[in-house]
Amino acid sequence: MRPAFLTCLIGLCTLGACSSVSDPATDPYGLWMGKLVTEQGICPTSDVSSLRIRGHEIVFNPGMSSSTLKGTYEKGQQHYLAELVDKGMNGKPYRQTFSGYPVGTAIGGTYTSPRCRAHVSLTRR
């Protein structure tokens, strides 16, 4: 075989592998991970955050903390919302939310709590 033919064949195989990455707008199911980037306050940025979409369930874990934000997903949605409302130390509600949306082959989103606001770009694992 000619070297030029092999080079073209390898290039086409590589492009085929890249095009098989599914778009979260049509297939968001699976595990997505990324690091929070603080916009305001004190956020859990030292560890990665995870988003899992499985069946009708959305679970977001900010910075691998003990907090687990939950939501529901219906096929075809372009918005992923999860929240957790705990009782704070002062007895008032302590609300944490994750609001995400498809951005190319990633899921972008915003995490908010009374102590912090951060954005995140999550990639499929």
N, C-alpha and C positions, 0 to 999 in steps of 0.2 A: 504494500500500500504506500501511497505517497504521503509524505509528511504534511502537506497542505490539507489533504483530505482528513487525516487524523485530527489536525488542529480544528478544522471546521466541525467535525463530529463531536469532539470534546466540548466545543463552545455551544453547540446546539443542546447537548445534554445538560450543560450547566444552566442555560436559559430555561430549559424545561423544568428543571428542579426549582428555580426561582419563581416561575409562574405558578407553581402548585401551592404556594402559600395562600391560604384562604383568607378572604376578606371578612373582618368581624361584622361588617354590615349585613352579610348574608349568613355567616357561620361564626357566632361568637362563643360557641361552646368550648369549654376546656379551662386550662389554668393559665392565667396571665400574671406576669410579675414585673415590678419596676420599683424604683426608689422615689419616695416623696421628695419634692423640692419646696422648702418653706417659702411662703409669701409673706406670712405675718405670724408672730407668736412663736411658740415652742412646739415643734412637730416631731414625731418619731421618724427621724431620717437616717438613723445609723444602720438599720436593717432594711431589707426589701419588703415591699408590700405585695400582697397577692389578692387576685380576684379570681373566683371560680364561678363559672356559669355552667350549670348542669341541670337538665330538665327544665323545671320552672323556678329553680332556685338560683339566687345570686348571693355570694358570700364574699365580703371584702374584709381583709385583715390588714390594718395600717401598721407598717413597720414591725411585723411579726409580734405585735403586742398581744395582750390577753383579750383585747376587744374584738368581737366578731360582729360586723355589721351585716344585716340580712335584708334581702328584698326578693321580689318575684320577677320573673321574666316570661314574656309571651313571645313566641316566635315572630320575627319580623320587626320587633321593637328596635329603634335606633337610639335608645336611651337606657342606661343601666343605673338604677337607683337602689342603694342599700342604706339602712340606717340602724342606729342603736340608741335607745333612750334609757339611760340609767338615772338613778337618783344621786345627785351630787352630795358633797359633804355638808352643804348648807340646806339640804332637803329639797332644793330646786332641781328640775330636770336637767340632766347633762346629756345633750343631744349631739351625736356624731353622725355625719352623713357623707356618703360617697355618691357623686354624680358623674357618670361616665358616658362616653359617646365614641363611635368609631372614627378613627383618623388614619386613613390608608390601611396599612396592615397592622396597626396598633389600636389600642383603646386609650384615649386621653381622658383625664378626669380631674375632679377637684374633691379634696377631702377637707371637711371642716369640722371643728369642734369648738367649744367655748374658749379653748386655749390656743387654737391654731387654725391656719388656713394654708393649704399646700396644693400644688398641682402634681400630676404624675402621668407618665407615659408608660403603659404596660404592654409588654410583648408576650406572645404566646410561648409557653414552655412545653 
